[in-house]
Amino acid sequence: MDDNNEEFRTDILKGLSNPIQKSVPSKYLYDNRGSYLFEQITVQPEYYPTRTENSILEEYSDKILQNIPKEIILIEMGSGSSKKTKHLFDTILKRQDKLYYFPIDISFNFLDSVVTDLETQNENIMIKGIPNDYINGIKDCNNILFENNFKFDSFSRIIIFFGSSIGNFEIDEARDFLKAVRLNMNDKDYLLVGFDLIKDQFLIEPAYNDKAGYTAQFNLNLLTRMNRELGCNFDLREYVHYAFFNKEKDRIEMHLKSISDQEVRILGYDKIFHISRGETIHTENSYKYSEDKIQRLVIRSGLSIEKIFSDNNNWFNLVLLKPC
C-alpha cells in the first residue's frame, strides 16, 4: 500500500471509529471520478455558487488586478477544471506577454488532463501542474520558482482559492489554513478567496440536492472509492445522499445515510463497524459567511482586506487579501 492509501486508510479507520458521529474527510470525495462529478454539479441550474462567482470574475477581473503593478504569477489551490480562472488569464495577458500558472489539485489524473487541455489553448500560458495538497503545493511552487532563478521582488504571486472551498473548513481550521497560506506569501503577494454568503436556506439546499442527482452520485462515489482502494464492503444500495442546511452553524452538511442495519469491514483490519439504520457518515460541510464573519476570519489570519467584489444579489463575495 502506498503512502497516499495508508493515509486514506488511517483517516477512514479514525472517522468510522468516532462514537458520536462517523465521518470521512471531504478531500477523499475528489478522486478522478469524484472530480468529474463535481464539475457536472457546478453546471446544474440549482448550483448557484459557480455561476455567481463566474459572473463576478467576468465583470471585475480588470478591477481585481488593476492595483497590482508587477508581473503576475498565478497559483491556484484546488484548481479543478480552471474554467473560472480563464477570466484572469485573459486580463493578465493584456498586460504581460506570458503568464506562469501553477494549478494545485489532489486529483492527479484529473489535473493532468486539465493541464493538457490548457496547454493546447494558449501558448502564452506556461503551466506546471502540482499534484499535492494546498499548502505543500504552494511550497512546491515556491521551490520551482527559486530553482529556476525567478527574482521574487520582480513579480507578485496571486494565490487563488475559488469555489467557496474555504467553507469546507471548520471556522478555526479556516483561520489556521489562511495563516499557513500567509506564511508562504511575501509582502508583494495577494490571496483571492471566494466566500459563499448566508442566504435563504430554500436557495442553498437545492444547490446540494440537484434534481439530476449528480451530488448524490458524487457523495456515494466515496463509498465506491473506499471499496476499491481499501477493500471495504459497503453496499451502495443501502445508502442515500442526505444534505441539509444547519441554521445554528450556518453550514450545509452532507452525509451518507444508511437505510438498514449494517456491518462494515476494511481489508486487513479486524474491527467490525456497526452502522445502524438511519445513522449517517458525515462527508462534507460548506460554511456560509456574513461579511462580519469574513472580516473576523481575515483579521485572525494575519491578512488584510484589499477589496471585496460581489454580485448584484449579494450572494457571493470574492475577497482580495494582502499580508498585514
N, C-alpha and C positions, 0 to 999 in steps of 0.2 A: 504493500500500500504506500503511495507517495505521500509527501508531506501535506499536500492540499487535502487529500482524502482523510488523512489522520486527523487533521484539524476539524474537518467536517464531521467525522465520526465522534470526536470528543465533544463537540458542541451539541450534537444530537443526543448523545447519552446524557449530557447535563440537562438539556431542555426537557427531555421526556421524563427525567427523574424528579422534576420540580413538583412537590406535592400540592402546591397551591394552584399553579397554572402551567400546564405543559406549553412549551414554546419552542420555536426554531428561529434563529437569527434570519432576518429578512434578506440578507445578502445571498442566501442559498436559493432564493427564488430565481436567481439570474444565471442559470446555465444557458447553453446555446438556445434550447427550446424556449426557456423562460424569457430570454431577451427578445426573441422573435414575437412571442405572445404579447409582451409588454408593448412592443411597437404597434401591434394591432389594437391594443387597448387605447392608445393615445389618439387614434383617429376615429374612435367611436363618438357618435353625437352626444352621448351623456358626459363624455370625459372633457370637461371644460378647461383643466389646467394647461394642457399642452396648447390648445387653441388660443387661450388667453395670453399665455406667456409669449407665444409666437407673434401675436398681434403687437405686443409691447416692443419686441425686438424689431419688428418691421417698421414701426413708427419712430422709434427712438435710438436706433443704432448709432446714428451720427452724433446725437447729443451725449450718448453714453461715452463715446470715445473722444469728444471734441476737446476736453481739457487734459488729454494725455499727450504731451508734446513729443515724447521719444518714440523710437521704433517699437512696435508691439510684438510680443511673442505670446501666443495663446496656449494655455494649459487647461484642459477640460476634465473635470472629475466626473466619472460615470457618464461617459460621452454618448453611449448608445449609438443611434444612427447618425448623430451630428447634424440632423436636419435643421434645427433651430439655429445652430452655430453659423450656418451659411450666411445669415444676415450680417454677422460680424465679419466674416470673410470678405464679403463684397465691400463693406465700408472700409475695412483696413487696407484692402488692395487699391483703393482710390488714392491712398496717401503714401503707400510704400510699395516698392516693386515686387517684393516677395514676403511671404509670411511663414514663420515656423510654427507648426501646430502639433501639440502633444496630446492626443486623446488617451485618457486613462480609463480602463474598464476591466472588471474581473472576469468577464466572459470572453476568454481568449479567442475562441473560434469566431464569435460574432464580431469582435474587434478587428480581427484580421480581414474579414470580408468587407467591413465598412472602410477600412484604410485602403484596401484595393480599389474600391469604387471611387473614393475621393481622389486618389492619385490619378485616375483617368479623366477626372472632370476639370482640373485646373493645374496646369504645370507650374504656376507661380506659388503654390502652397507646398511647402516642404513638410511632410508628415512623418512622424515617428510614433507608432502606437506603443503604449506602455501597458502591458498586461499585468496589472497589480492592483492592490487596494489603493485608496485615495492618498493617504499620507506617504506611504512608501513610493507611490507613483510620482508624487511631486519631488521627492528626494531623487528618484531616478532621473527625472527631467533636469534637475539642477546639476546632477553629476554629468549628464550628457553635455550640457552647455559648458560646464567647466572644462571637461576633457577636450572639447572642440574649440577652446580658446575664445569663447564669447566673453566680451568685456561687459561685466554686469552693470556698469554705470552708463552704458550706451543704449540701453533699452529698458522698457517696462514690461514685466510679465503681467498678463491679466489671467487670473485663475478663475474659471467659471464653474458654477455648480447649479445647473438648471433643473427644471422638473419638480420643484419644491421637494427635492430629495432631502433637504435639511429637516423636513418634517418626519422622516423615518427615525430620527434620533429622539430619545428621551431629552427633556429640556436641559438637564445637566450634561448629558452626553453631547448635545449640540454645542454647548459652551466649550467643553473640553476639545471637541473636534475643531471648532473655529480657532481655539488657542493653538492647536497643533499646526493648523494651516498657517497661522500668523508667524509661528516660529520658523517657517520655511520661506517667508517673504522678506524682502528688504523694503526700504522706505519709498522706493520708486514703483513698487508693485501695487496691483489692485486685485480685489476679490469681488466678483459679481455673483450674487446669490438670489435665487428665486424663492419667494415665500408665498404660499397659498394662504389667503386671509380667511378669517372666520366669517361665515355667512350662513344663510338658512340651511338647515340640515336636509331639507327637501330638494335642495340643489346639490349638496355634497354627496349624499348617499347614493343616488343613481350613478354617479361617476365611478363607483366601485362595485356596481351591480349592473353592468351593461346588459341590455336585452339580448345581444348576440352571444353572450356567455364567454367572452374572452377572458374576463377577470377570473371567472370560475376555473377555466382551463389553466390559467396562469398559476392560481393557487394550488390546484390539485396536481399540477406538474411537479411540485415539490415532493410529493409522495412518490411519484414515478422516479424521480432522481434518487431518492433515498433507497428505493428498492433496487435500482440499477447499480448504484455506486457503493452502497453499504450492505447489500444483501438483506434488506428489511422485507417484511411480509405484509405490507399494507395492502388492503383490498380497496381499491379506489371506488368501488361500487358502494362502499359502506361509509363514505364521507361526502359532505356537501360544503360548498363555499358559503361563508357567512361573514358579512361585513356590515357594520353599523356605526353611527356617529355617537361617540361617548361625550355627552354635553358637559359633564363635570370636568373632563380633561381636555376638552376642545380638540378631539382627535377622532379620526376614523380608525377603527380596529378591524383587522382582517383575521379570520380564524378558519380552521377546518373543523367542522363539527361531525362527530361520529353519530351515525344513526342506529347503532347497535352496540352491545357489549362486545369488546374485542380484546385479544391478547396479541401484542406486537413484540417481535424479536429482532435483534440486529445480529447479523452473521458474526460468529466468533465471540459473542458476549452472552453469558448465561442468564442474565436477568430478563424476566418477562415484564413487560409494561402493560398494565391493565388500563384500558380506556373504556369508560362507561358510556352507555347510550346518552346522548346529549352533551357529553364532555367535549371540550374543544382544545385544539392545538393553536396557540396564538402565533401567527406568522408575520404580521406587519402592522405598524402604526403609521399614520400620516397626520401629524400635528398641524393644526391651523392656527395662524398667528394674527394678533392685532398689531397695529403699528407700535403701540406702547410695549408689547412683548418683544417686538423686534429690537426696539431701542435698548431695552434692558439686556437682551442677549448680546447685542453688539458691544455694549459698554463693558460687560463682564468678560468679554473675549479678547480685550486688548486692541480693539478696532474702532474706527470711527466711520460714521456715515458721510459719504461724499455727496450722494444724490440718490433719491428714490424715484423710480419710474413706475407708473401704474396704468391700468387700462381704464376705459371710460366708466365701467361698472364698479371699479374699486374692488375687484375680486382677487387681484393678484399684484404683488409687488416684486419688481426687480431692484435690488439694492446694491449700489456700488459702494464698496468699502475700501478703506485705506488703513494701514497700520497707524496706531497712535504714536 
